[in-house]
Amino acid sequence: MIGFFFRRMLEAIPVLALVLHAVFSLTHLIPGDPAVMLLGPDASNQQIMALRHDLHLDTPLYLQFSTYLMQLLHGDLGKSLRTGRPVAASLALYLPATAELAVTALFFSLFIGLPLGILAARKPGGIMDRILQLYTLCGVSIPAFLLAFGLQIVFCSWLDWLPVAGRSSAFAPHALTSGFALTSALLHGNISMLADLGSHILLPAFVLGTFIAATLARFLRNTMLETLSADYILTARAKGLRQTQILLSQALPNAIGPAIMVLGVQFGDMLGGAILTETVFSWPGVGRYMFEAIRTRDYPAIQSTTLVFAIIFMIVSLTADVMTALIDPRLRNGRSS
């Protein structure tokens, strides 16, 4: 198992190198002088030269790349052109909110996707299978921002059940003393704080989770149907095991491994969807920070946020691979075995 883990780590090194090269190239893909494009046509020559010096654009390309790598090794992600603050400090401030939103969305996807996929596989062509088909069609077709606006209209405007935006109520009798506010409230048993934070995270987490749940449920259903045609399943049926026992004790353990891999891949789509979702719900996370950076052409912030998203995706994918190998030992010696 340790050898499998290190193989995956070694395979991630070339991917990380390509990501670093792509992120570094963002500034140089701007047509013309990047400093002029970033500052605008009204900038003075002194401002342009100062920005070129700050971005190390006045040095050869290989020195720029080596300087960029050395800055990354020291935790320096540059300064935001929009706010003037270090990007690393801003990401440290916004990342906990995105992390809690992503984890909550994953719980939503598992809570919806797993039961729906199992029930659909229990009776192919039945009512639950048709519901899954409809849910999958809607889940992969409706844009995240459109679903977010629709939920806001129904649950926030019409029914007035949930807050429309933000991470917490401005008048709530508590202060967000921790970046991981929801986790802190849960660990300290602060019910009022937990209820307030939970009501704010509910809709954005559902928006992000519903798209992953649609893919997860469909994939799990198809994988379980393939597993149900195996010889050992026929043997279990011949022994008189009930369909529910066969699904949960025989088919699900063999189908859950590939489903975890799909979940890891879908996590990357969720990070992309977080940009629009956090913007619609005014969620103070990295996705909204990146949206503002794109809107204002804040390329140092765009570079660093893209790199952070890519590294998070690589870590999640590696974790999914390891978990799959723990569940299915055959994958430790190669995926074809």
C-alpha positions as CSV (number, residue, x, y, z in Angstrom):
1,M,0.0,0.0,0.0
2,I,2.9,2.3,0.8
3,G,4.4,1.6,-2.6
4,F,1.1,2.4,-4.3
5,F,1.0,5.7,-2.5
6,F,4.5,6.7,-3.5
7,R,3.8,5.7,-7.1
8,R,0.8,8.0,-7.2
9,M,2.9,10.8,-5.6
10,L,5.6,10.3,-8.3
11,E,2.9,10.4,-11.0
12,A,1.7,13.7,-9.6
13,I,5.0,15.5,-10.0
14,P,4.8,15.9,-13.8
15,V,1.3,17.2,-13.5
16,L,2.3,19.7,-10.9
17,A,5.2,20.8,-13.1
18,L,2.7,21.4,-16.0
19,V,0.4,23.3,-13.7
20,L,3.2,25.5,-12.5
21,H,4.2,26.3,-16.0
22,A,0.7,27.0,-17.1
23,V,0.0,29.3,-14.1
24,F,3.3,31.1,-14.7
25,S,2.4,31.6,-18.3
26,L,-0.9,33.4,-17.6
27,T,0.8,36.8,-17.3
28,H,2.8,36.3,-20.5
29,L,-0.3,35.3,-22.5
30,I,-1.6,38.8,-22.3
31,P,-1.3,40.5,-25.7
32,G,1.3,43.3,-25.7
33,D,3.0,44.5,-22.6
34,P,1.3,42.9,-19.5
35,A,2.1,45.9,-17.3
36,V,0.3,48.3,-19.8
37,M,-2.7,45.9,-20.1
38,L,-3.0,45.6,-16.3
39,L,-2.6,49.3,-15.5
40,G,-4.6,50.6,-18.4
41,P,-3.9,53.2,-21.1
42,D,-3.8,56.1,-18.6
43,A,-0.9,54.8,-16.6
44,S,2.3,56.8,-16.6
45,N,5.7,55.4,-17.7
46,Q,6.9,55.4,-14.1
47,Q,3.9,53.3,-13.0
48,I,4.4,50.9,-15.8
49,M,8.1,50.5,-15.0
50,A,7.4,50.0,-11.3
51,L,4.9,47.2,-12.1
52,R,7.2,45.6,-14.5
53,H,9.8,45.5,-11.8
54,D,7.4,44.2,-9.2
55,L,6.3,41.4,-11.5
56,H,10.0,40.7,-12.5
57,L,9.1,41.4,-16.2
58,D,12.3,43.3,-16.7
59,T,14.4,40.1,-16.3
60,P,14.9,37.1,-18.7
61,L,12.1,34.6,-18.8
62,Y,14.1,31.8,-17.2
63,L,15.0,34.1,-14.3
64,Q,11.3,35.1,-13.9
65,F,10.3,31.4,-13.7
66,S,13.1,30.6,-11.1
67,T,12.1,33.7,-9.1
68,Y,8.5,32.6,-9.2
69,L,9.4,29.1,-8.0
70,M,11.5,30.5,-5.1
71,Q,8.7,32.8,-4.1
72,L,6.3,29.8,-4.0
73,L,8.7,27.8,-1.9
74,H,8.8,30.7,0.6
75,G,5.0,30.9,0.6
76,D,5.0,34.2,-1.3
77,L,2.1,34.3,-3.8
78,G,2.6,37.9,-4.8
79,K,0.5,41.0,-4.1
80,S,-3.0,41.7,-5.3
81,L,-3.1,44.6,-7.8
82,R,-6.7,45.3,-6.7
83,T,-6.2,45.4,-2.9
84,G,-2.4,45.7,-2.5
85,R,-2.5,42.9,0.1
86,P,-0.4,39.7,-0.1
87,V,-2.4,37.1,-2.0
88,A,-1.4,34.4,0.5
89,A,-3.0,36.3,3.3
90,S,-6.2,36.8,1.4
91,L,-6.4,33.1,0.5
92,A,-5.7,32.1,4.1
93,L,-8.7,34.3,5.0
94,Y,-11.1,33.0,2.4
95,L,-10.0,29.3,2.1
96,P,-11.7,28.1,5.3
97,A,-15.1,29.3,4.1
98,T,-14.7,27.5,0.7
99,A,-13.4,24.4,2.5
100,E,-16.5,24.2,4.7
101,L,-18.8,24.8,1.7
102,A,-17.0,22.1,-0.3
103,V,-17.2,19.5,2.5
104,T,-20.9,20.3,3.1
105,A,-21.6,20.0,-0.6
106,L,-19.8,16.6,-0.6
107,F,-22.1,15.4,2.2
108,F,-25.1,16.6,0.2
109,S,-23.9,14.7,-2.8
110,L,-23.4,11.5,-0.8
111,F,-26.7,11.9,1.0
112,I,-28.6,12.2,-2.3
113,G,-26.4,10.3,-4.8
114,L,-25.8,7.1,-2.9
115,P,-29.4,6.2,-2.0
116,L,-30.7,7.3,-5.4
117,G,-28.1,5.2,-7.2
118,I,-28.8,2.1,-5.1
119,L,-32.6,2.4,-5.4
120,A,-32.3,2.9,-9.1
121,A,-30.2,-0.3,-9.5
122,R,-32.6,-2.3,-7.3
123,K,-35.2,-2.2,-10.1
124,P,-34.0,-1.0,-13.5
125,G,-36.7,0.7,-15.5
126,G,-38.8,1.3,-12.3
127,I,-40.0,4.5,-10.9
128,M,-36.8,5.3,-9.0
129,D,-34.7,4.6,-12.1
130,R,-36.9,7.1,-14.1
131,I,-36.5,9.6,-11.3
132,L,-32.8,9.2,-11.5
133,Q,-32.8,9.7,-15.2
134,L,-34.8,13.0,-14.8
135,Y,-32.6,14.1,-12.0
136,T,-29.4,13.4,-13.9
137,L,-30.7,15.2,-17.0
138,C,-31.5,18.3,-14.8
139,G,-28.3,18.0,-12.8
140,V,-26.0,18.1,-15.8
141,S,-28.0,20.5,-17.9
142,I,-29.0,23.4,-15.5
143,P,-26.2,25.9,-15.0
144,A,-25.2,26.4,-11.4
145,F,-25.9,30.1,-11.3
146,L,-29.4,29.5,-12.8
147,L,-30.2,26.9,-10.1
148,A,-28.9,29.2,-7.5
149,F,-31.1,32.1,-8.6
150,G,-34.1,29.8,-8.7
151,L,-33.5,28.5,-5.2
152,Q,-33.1,32.1,-4.0
153,I,-36.4,33.1,-5.5
154,V,-38.3,30.2,-4.0
155,F,-36.8,29.7,-0.6
156,C,-35.6,33.3,0.1
157,S,-38.1,35.6,-1.6
158,W,-41.3,33.6,-1.8
159,L,-41.2,31.4,1.3
160,D,-38.7,33.5,3.3
161,W,-37.3,30.4,4.9
162,L,-33.6,31.0,4.3
163,P,-31.2,34.0,4.0
164,V,-30.5,35.1,0.5
165,A,-26.7,35.5,0.8
166,G,-23.7,35.8,3.0
167,R,-22.1,33.4,5.5
168,S,-23.8,34.6,8.7
169,S,-26.4,37.2,9.8
170,A,-25.1,40.7,10.5
171,F,-27.3,40.8,13.6
172,A,-26.4,37.3,14.9
173,P,-25.4,37.3,18.6
174,H,-22.0,35.8,17.9
175,A,-18.7,36.6,16.2
176,L,-16.8,34.6,13.7
177,T,-13.7,34.0,15.8
178,S,-12.5,31.1,13.6
179,G,-12.0,30.8,9.9
180,F,-13.7,27.4,10.2
181,A,-16.8,29.0,11.8
182,L,-19.2,26.1,11.2
183,T,-16.7,23.6,12.5
184,S,-16.0,25.7,15.5
185,A,-19.7,26.1,16.3
186,L,-20.2,22.3,15.9
187,L,-17.3,21.4,18.2
188,H,-18.3,23.9,20.9
189,G,-22.0,23.0,20.8
190,N,-23.0,26.6,20.0
191,I,-26.6,25.9,18.8
192,S,-27.6,29.5,17.9
193,M,-24.4,30.0,15.9
194,L,-24.7,26.6,14.3
195,A,-28.3,27.3,13.2
196,D,-27.4,30.7,11.8
197,L,-24.4,29.4,9.9
198,G,-26.2,26.3,8.7
199,S,-29.1,28.3,7.3
200,H,-26.6,30.3,5.2
201,I,-24.6,27.4,3.9
202,L,-27.6,25.2,3.0
203,L,-28.5,26.6,-0.4
204,P,-25.0,27.1,-1.8
205,A,-23.9,23.7,-0.6
206,F,-27.0,22.1,-2.2
207,V,-26.3,23.9,-5.5
208,L,-22.7,22.5,-5.6
209,G,-23.6,19.1,-4.3
210,T,-26.6,18.4,-6.5
211,F,-24.5,18.3,-9.7
212,I,-22.0,15.9,-8.1
213,A,-24.9,13.8,-6.8
214,A,-26.4,13.5,-10.2
215,T,-23.2,12.1,-11.7
216,L,-22.4,9.9,-8.7
217,A,-25.9,8.4,-8.6
218,R,-25.9,7.6,-12.3
219,F,-22.4,6.1,-12.2
220,L,-23.2,4.0,-9.1
221,R,-26.4,2.7,-10.7
222,N,-24.6,1.6,-13.8
223,T,-21.7,0.0,-11.9
224,M,-24.0,-1.8,-9.6
225,L,-26.0,-3.2,-12.5
226,E,-22.8,-4.6,-14.0
227,T,-21.9,-6.1,-10.6
228,L,-25.3,-7.7,-10.3
229,S,-24.6,-9.8,-13.4
230,A,-21.5,-11.4,-11.9
231,D,-21.5,-15.1,-11.1
232,Y,-21.1,-14.6,-7.3
233,I,-24.3,-12.5,-7.3
234,L,-26.2,-15.4,-9.1
235,T,-24.8,-17.7,-6.4
236,A,-26.1,-15.4,-3.6
237,R,-29.5,-15.3,-5.2
238,A,-29.5,-19.1,-5.5
239,K,-28.8,-19.3,-1.7
240,G,-32.0,-17.3,-1.1
241,L,-30.6,-13.9,-0.1
242,R,-33.0,-11.1,-0.5
243,Q,-32.5,-8.4,-3.1
244,T,-31.7,-5.7,-0.5
245,Q,-29.1,-7.9,1.1
246,I,-27.5,-8.6,-2.2
247,L,-27.4,-4.9,-3.1
248,L,-25.9,-3.7,0.2
249,S,-23.6,-6.6,1.2
250,Q,-22.5,-7.9,-2.2
251,A,-22.9,-5.3,-5.0
252,L,-22.3,-2.0,-3.2
253,P,-18.8,-2.9,-1.8
254,N,-17.6,-3.8,-5.2
255,A,-19.2,-0.7,-6.9
256,I,-18.3,1.9,-4.3
257,G,-14.6,2.0,-5.3
258,P,-15.1,3.3,-8.8
259,A,-17.8,5.7,-7.5
260,I,-15.2,7.2,-5.1
261,M,-12.9,7.8,-8.1
262,V,-15.7,9.6,-9.9
263,L,-16.4,11.6,-6.8
264,G,-12.7,12.7,-6.8
265,V,-12.9,13.8,-10.4
266,Q,-16.1,15.6,-9.9
267,F,-14.6,17.6,-7.1
268,G,-12.7,19.6,-9.7
269,D,-16.0,20.5,-11.4
270,M,-17.3,21.6,-8.0
271,L,-14.3,23.9,-7.5
272,G,-15.1,25.5,-10.9
273,G,-18.8,25.8,-9.9
274,A,-17.8,27.4,-6.6
275,I,-16.7,30.5,-8.4
276,L,-20.2,31.3,-9.7
277,T,-22.0,29.8,-6.7
278,E,-20.0,31.8,-4.1
279,T,-20.6,35.0,-6.2
280,V,-24.3,34.5,-6.5
281,F,-24.7,33.8,-2.7
282,S,-22.0,36.4,-1.7
283,W,-20.1,33.6,0.0
284,P,-16.8,35.0,1.3
285,G,-14.7,32.2,-0.2
286,V,-11.9,31.7,-2.6
287,G,-14.3,31.3,-5.6
288,R,-15.7,34.8,-5.0
289,Y,-12.2,36.1,-4.5
290,M,-11.2,34.7,-7.9
291,F,-14.3,36.1,-9.6
292,E,-13.4,39.6,-8.4
293,A,-9.8,39.0,-9.5
294,I,-11.0,38.0,-13.0
295,R,-13.4,41.0,-13.2
296,T,-10.6,43.4,-12.3
297,R,-7.8,41.7,-14.2
298,D,-5.9,41.1,-11.0
299,Y,-3.5,38.6,-12.6
300,P,-1.3,37.8,-9.5
301,A,-4.5,36.8,-7.6
302,I,-5.7,34.8,-10.6
303,Q,-2.4,33.0,-10.9
304,S,-2.3,32.1,-7.2
305,T,-5.9,31.1,-6.9
306,T,-5.6,28.9,-10.0
307,L,-2.6,27.2,-8.5
308,V,-4.3,26.6,-5.2
309,F,-7.4,25.1,-6.9
310,A,-5.1,22.9,-9.0
311,I,-3.2,21.6,-5.9
312,I,-6.4,21.0,-4.0
313,F,-7.8,19.0,-7.0
314,M,-4.6,16.9,-7.1
315,I,-4.7,16.2,-3.4
316,V,-8.4,15.2,-3.6
317,S,-7.7,13.0,-6.6
318,L,-4.7,11.3,-4.9
319,T,-6.9,10.8,-1.8
320,A,-9.6,9.2,-3.9
321,D,-7.1,6.9,-5.5
322,V,-5.7,5.8,-2.2
323,M,-9.2,5.2,-0.7
324,T,-10.2,3.2,-3.8
325,A,-7.0,1.0,-3.5
326,L,-7.8,0.4,0.2
327,I,-11.3,-0.8,-0.8
328,D,-10.1,-2.9,-3.8
329,P,-6.7,-4.4,-3.3
330,R,-6.5,-5.4,-6.9
331,L,-5.8,-1.8,-7.9
332,R,-2.6,-1.6,-5.9
333,N,-0.7,-3.6,-8.5
334,G,-2.2,-1.8,-11.5
335,R,-5.6,-0.8,-12.7
336,S,-5.8,-3.5,-15.3
337,S,-5.4,-6.3,-12.9
